[in-house]
Amino acid sequence: MKVSVLGLGIMGAGMARQLAQKGFDLTVWNRDAAKAAPLGAAGARVAPTAADAARDADVVFAMLADDQASRSVWLGEQGALATMRAGAIAVESSTLTVDWILELAAAVNSRGVGFLDAPVTGSKAQAESGALSFLVGGPAELLDRVRPAFTAMGGNIAHLGQAGSGAMMKLINNFLCGVQVASLAEAIAMAERSGLDARQAAAVLGAGSPGSPLVRIIGQRMVDRAYDPNFFVPLMAKDLDYARRTFARAGIELRSADVAREPFIAAERAGFGEKDIASIIELLRR
């Protein structure tokens, strides 16, 4: 299977590395070519444009920042769709709006190319270890064809329905994550200000009723002040905005998302834009 990966940020690079290690015929592209160099050294072909990367591929994955980047990489002047052959499959794994996913699916299908939306759950560690979970929307027969590549990057595949259902589930998921992180920062900051041992408080929260994998992991980063990026601050602000707009069209006003989004925006303005989402606690420490 010839596979191409477009976008080599924290997640895309880990995904591509898993595909390379597991023997796929891999081509990669990234807007900043320097980020593609390590994968080139690992045996992947480094393409100069997204169009070149997609030219002979059986499956093309994209892992990009937002709707605008996705539109450019798929449909732009040097976009991947321009060169994809009929019968190939485009897989959009970024966290995007449902509206854009449906527009992209229509554009892809009009070229005789198959389409799956397959955003992921998990973060840097899961991408680098091949333990991602995929939230897939689209035809079952296309999922079966792409399954070997999905399995190489993570064993958990949830087929949620037609195109757009993966994107919807990812926004629901990240909405809950964003609200949890914002409230966790306030909780740990309060523990610190009151004189409690913050490390012990984080352990109690992680082991108790509020506990979740996210609460345990992010809580540990907050008390350790460990902010090497696993999930960039501005991307969570973007995801909460996408969720807020998506829910609003269904008649659900996400007041909690509006409130939770504020510390991520403030943290970016304060210079934490290249840091992990756990860093939002620093604004409360100041």
Beta strands, then each sheet from edge to edge (+ up, - down):
strand 1: 2-6
strand 2: 25-29
strand 3: 45-46
strand 4: 59-62
strand 5: 89-92
strand 6: 114-117
strand 7: 120-121
strand 8: 133-137
strand 9: 156-161
sheet 1: 3+ 2+ 1+ 4+ 5+ 6+
sheet 2: 7+ 8- 9-
end
